[in-house]
Amino acid sequence: MKYLDSRRIGWDTETTSTNPVEARIITAAIVARGGDRPERVQTWLINPGVPIPPETTAIHGIDDQIAQERGQDPKTELDVIASTLVNCLRYGMPTVAFNTAYDWSVLHYELLRHGLPTMADRLGGQTPYPLLDALVLDKQADKYRKGSRKLQAVAAHYGVHLENWHNAEADAIAALGIADALYERNPRLDGYDPQRLYLAQQAWREEQQKGLQAHLRKTSPSAYCAPEWPLVLAQQDGSTS
């Protein structure tokens, strides 16, 4: 089945940190669309159990008071989020995020932190082939485009216009919109089966990160861009620049 004919999901997390190894999830969203079925949105607000830095509140709008008064127990909600994603992956549904390496890694380390089975545990050794990274695909499809590759800029490039940026629901919808536009503009993507595309994204991500790291080291010799995809290794910095 072609991507644009499939039931597919976009997902996003808003967190306490840009480092996925350390970040705590504050909000999350999973948005399902396509497959001749109505769009479905699931959202979560979690009390991360740690102070929320003002600089991240400025991005997603959730402060300590909101999280403590309205946020749910992290262990319970993380288990639901992970179970929902696993069900989608097992059904073979394209599972889209913008910078998957960040969100997938955040979820992995959060599950470990709370003594819950990781995504790998839940998948029983099955590789999550349906994962799609709208950022990796965009960089591969249009390598030499000038300008920002941040979510809002990439969304604007593909004609995806939303309000409430850095709300998890909006960002999940944006990731889906970017992926949809990429498949519309690049029909050859449908020629990849899930396994081949998963492996291709790993290779593309590594190449992209190495190129970015080389660029950054011209002015910052210690710059590091994690090449792993979709899981950033814990013993490394975890930066997803």
Buried (B, 14 or more C-beta within 10 A) or exposed (E): EEBBEBBBBBBBBBBBBBBBBBBBBBBBBBBBBBEEEEEEEBBBBBBBBEEBEEEBBEBBBBBBEBBEEEBBEBBEBBBEBBEBBBEBBBEEBBBBBBBBBBBBBBBBBBBBBBEBBBBBEBBEEEEBBBBBBBBBBBBBBBEEEEEEBEBBEBBBBBEBEBEEBBBBBBBBBBBBBBBBBBBEEBEEBBEBEBEEBBEBBBEBBBBBBEEBBEEBEEEEEEBBBBBBBBBBEEEEBBBBE
